[in-house]
Amino acid sequence: MPERHDEGNGNRFTGEDVPKTDVRRFFDFNRGLLGIGVGGPLADLHAFISTTLTDGFTKGLGKLEPEVSSVPAIDAVEQIAANLSRAVLGFEGDVLRKSLQEALLDAAGPGYDPEGPSLESELSRFLQTKGKKGFLELFLARYVFNTVWIRIHDAVQTQIPDERLFATTMYEVESLCRSLVKSVLDEWETEGKLDQLERDSHIAESLIRRLEDSLLEFSSANKGQPDGRQLLPSGPTRTIAATVVQYSSNRERAAGLRGSSAPGQQILFQAEDLVISLKIFVSGEDRSILGQLLHPSVQSWVPRPNVRLIPPAGEILSTTTDELGEFRFRDVPGGPSQLEVDIPPNLRILGDFVVGN
């Protein structure tokens, strides 16, 4: 079939198999890197996890979003993230929302799968094991990484066209962000500041600024040169089938990805450490799909991968995701369809579903 562009772990990496590279040559940041006004959402997040830890998930949600508890887990994650990020506007708000979703999914583990343990039990278990600091570290590491990587990944891709080397550089950036966040939180814990975060947006904002200072200090240090290390060429493409972990139809939803219309269907796929959310909007004879890639594990983060929709007949629709992992297909025919997502360097994910009439 002809292919139309719509505007709009093979070799996976772990800390043991990724060579160390100096990523500072890509860092050229200014004040305000981590956004302004993030302290308020951070203080509210701290209040939510504190109440969840001491009084349970339901009471935690009641302080934040009273009507969330009756909806499926993935909807609760979306609505919690939307509520917490609502005061931060524009692209910064989008990055914050995405980071909150991914941190909640990571903490919940299989909690968003209706066939597995519940979101409530898995998130509570995480907090009992890791504590409030553990969740803050998880979220802030994700937020700092997303903010930094979105800013630099075009330059990294231009200078490091080899997909495997590119992926190792991404992992090094993530490791650096995680290390910086841990260092600052350890410092604040020693000074007794972490317990003051709850509902105190000024203290929370100062934590964001301290993280920003740490990044700026790192980026202004003597920048090393790339070590020139070469990796073996990647192997052949490996194809895996995504599993549907949630399906809903004709359900009104107040929050979610960009766009306010209620979708005719929502489908959630999982493939290894990647989650794919699809929302199918129907207006008369017109159908469109709004999707997003979410990364409960940072190792699954990929910049603007190619996404294809293969309908039962007609043209293959092709697009790429934006910086937040979102993508859209318009003029989608009804019937059985397949979604293809290419994950560098050599993984292809397939998801089969039906676009309803």
N, C-alpha and C positions, 0 to 999 in steps of 0.2 A: 504494500500500500504506500502511496506517496506520503511524505511527512510535511506537516505544516507547523511553522513556529508561531506560537501564540504569545504576543507581547505580555506583557504582564508584569568468621572474620577471616576472609581470604588471607591477606597479610595485615592483620590489625596490630596495633602497637601497644606495648606495655612499658613500664619504667625500666625493665631489664633489657629490652632489645632495641632501645632507641639511643643512638649516639648523642653525646652532648654537643650542642652547638651554641655559639654566642648570638643571641637574638637582639642584642642592644642596638645593632646598626639599623634596625627598623623602628626604633623608638624615638619619636620626636614629638613630645607631648607638651601641652600648655595647661595652665590652671583651668579648672572646670572640666577636666577630662571625664570625671566620674559623675558629672551632672550636678545640678543645683536643686535643692529641695528633696533629695532622696532620704534625708534624715527622718522626715515624718513617716514615710512608709516603713523604714527600718525600725523605728520605735514601735509602730503598730504591729509589725511582724514579731518583734520580741515579746509584746504583750500577748499575742496569739499563742506563741509556742510556750510561754510561761504558764498561761492558763491551761493549755492542753496538758502540760506536764503535771500540774498540780491537781487540776479539777476534771480533766478529761476532754476529749476531742469536741464533744457536743457543746460544752460550755465555752471552749475556745472559739468555736465557730459563732456562737451566740453573740460574742462581743464584736465579732468582725462582720459577719454576714448571716443574720438569723435564719434566712430561708434556704441556706445551702444544704443543710443536713439531709434533706429529703431527696436530693438529686443523685444520679450516679457519680462514682468517684471522680472520673475524669472531668465532669462538669463542675464538681466541687473545686478541683484544682484550678480550673480556668476562672471560676468566679472569685475564688480567694485572691488569685493573682490580679484579676481585673480590679477588685475592690482596693487592694493595697496600692496599686499603681495609678489609681484614677487621678490623683492630684499632680502627677508628673506628666506633662503634655508632650506631644510630638514624638520624635524618634527616640528620645531618651526614655519616655514612658513605655514605648514598645519594647526597648531592650530590657527595661526593668521587669515588665510583665513576663517576657520570655524567660528571664533568669529565675523569676519566682516559680513559674510553672515547672521548669526543669529541676530546680532544687526540691520542690515538693514531690515530683515523680521519683527522683533519685532516693529521697528519704523513705518514700512509701514502698519502694521496690515493686513487687507484684501487686501492690494494693490497688492499682487502677484496673486490674484484670478481674472481671466479675467471677471468674472461675477460681480465683486464688484468694488469699487472705484479704481482708477489707482494708481500705485506706485508713480507717480509724485505728485498727489494731497495728498496722505496719508503721504508721507515723508515730504512734504512741510507743511502740517498741524501740524505734530509732531514738526517740527523745530519752527514754529510760536508759538506753545504752550509751548514747553519745552526749546527752545533756543539751542544754540551751546553747552552750558555746559550740558544740559540734554542729548544730544546725546552722548557727550564724556563720560558721566557717564554711560550711557547704554552700550556703546561699551567696555569701560575699565573694568566695572564690569563683563561683559561676558568673556573678555579675561583673567582677573585675575582668575576668577572661573575655566574656562576651563583648564588653565595651572596648577592650584593647584590640581584640582580634578583628572585630568589624572595622576598626580604623586602619589596621595595617595589612589585612590579608591580600588586598590588591597588590601592594608593593611586594609582599612576600611571593605571591604567585608570579609576578613579573620577573623577579630576580632568581627565583628557584622554580623553573618550569617543570622539573622532574617531579612527578606526583608523589613518589615515595619519599624523596628528600623533603618535599613540601610538607608532608604529613608529619615527619619527625620534627620539623621546625615548629609546627603547630603544637605538638606535644610539649616541646620545650617552653613555649610561651605559657601554656596551661600550667606546667609545673612551677614556673616562676611566679605566676599569679597566685597559685595555691600557697606557695612558700611565703610570699609577702603577706598574704592575709593571715596566715597562721602566726607569723612573727608579730604582727601588730596586735592580734587578739591576745596572744600570750602576754604582751606588754601591758595591755589594758586590764587583763585579768589580774596581773601582779599588782597593778596600781588600784585595783578595786573599782574600776570604772564600768565594767560590763554590767553589773547589776543595776546600774543607774539608767540603762538604756530604755527601760520600759516606759512608754508614753512620754519620754522626754526627747522631743525632736531636736533640741539644741545640742544635747550630748551626742545623739545619734549622728547629727550632721557633722560634728567634730570628728567622729570616727571615720566618716567618709573622707573628710579632708586629710586625716592622718594617713589613710590608705593611699590617697592621691599623692601626698608628699613622698611616701615611700616609693611609689612608681616614678615620680619625677627625679628623686635622688638616684634611682637605679639608671634611668635613661640618660642622666647627665654625667655618669661615670665614664671613664675611658672605655670607648667602644672597641671591642676586639674585632678581629677579622674572621671571616668564615674559615672553618678549619679545612675545607676542601675535601672532607671525607666523602667517599662515594659508596653507595649501597648497591647491592646486586639488583639487577632488573627485577621488577615485580613479575609474579607468575601469571598464569592464564586467569581470565575472569571467572569468578565463582558466582553462581546464581543460587539464591535461597528464596523460599516462599515466605512471605509475611503472613502472620496469623491474625485473624480478626479477633480482637479481644473485647470490642464493644460495638453494637449496632443499635441504632435507634431510628425511628421514622416519624415524621410529622409531629415533632415535639417542639413546642415553643421554648426558646432559651433566651435569657436576658443578657447573657454575657458570652464572650468568646473572642474569636479572631476579628479582624477588621470587617465591618459590615454589620448592619443592625437587623437585617431581615432574618426571619426564622427559617432554618434550612428544612428541606423536605426530608433529608436523611443526614445522619452523622455516623461515620464509620471510623473506628480506631484500629490501626494495625500495629503489631509489634514484630520487629525483625532483629534478633540479637539485641544490641543495646540502642536501637533506634525506634522511636515511636512516630507514626505517621497519622495525622488527623485529617480527615476529609469531611467537608460539609457540602452537601449538594443542595443548591437553591433552585426552586422551580417556580416560574412565573408564567402561567399559561403554557405555551409550547416551548418556552425558552428554559434551558437548564444551564447552570454554571457550577463549577466545582471550585471551592476555596480550600486549600490545603496548607499544612504546615508540618515541617520536620521538627521534632523535639528530641532533645539529647539528654536523657537521664544520666548518661555517662559522657563525660567530656571527650573520651576517646572516639565517640561516634560523630563528633562535630565535623562537618564538611562544608566548605564554602561554595554556595551556589551550585549544587550538583544539577545535572541534567535530569529532567523529569518528563516522562512520556505517558500519554494516555492512549491506549489502543482500544478503539471501540469495536463493536461487532462488524461494522462495515464502514467504508469511507476512509477519510484521511486519518493518519496518526497525528495527534496533537502533541507538540513539543514545546517545552519552556524550561527556564531555569528558576531556581528559588532566588528570593532577594536576600539581603543581609540577615534577616531574621528567620530565614528558612521557610518563608511563605511563598505560595505559588497559586496561580489561578488558571482555569480553563473555561472558555466561553463556548457557547453553541455546542454543548455536549449532547450527543444522541443518547436515547434510552437503550436499555438492554445490558447484557453481560459485557463487562469491560475489564481491562487489565491496566494496572499502574506499574510503570517501571521507573526505578530510581537508581542511577549509577553513582556508586560511592567509590571515590578514588582510594587506593590505586587499582583495585581489581575485584570489586564486589558489585553485583547487581541484585537488587531486591525487586521481587514481583509480588503484586497484591491483586487478587481477583475479587471483583464485587459486581453488583448489579445496580445500574442507574434506573431508578423507578420512574414510572410515568406520572 
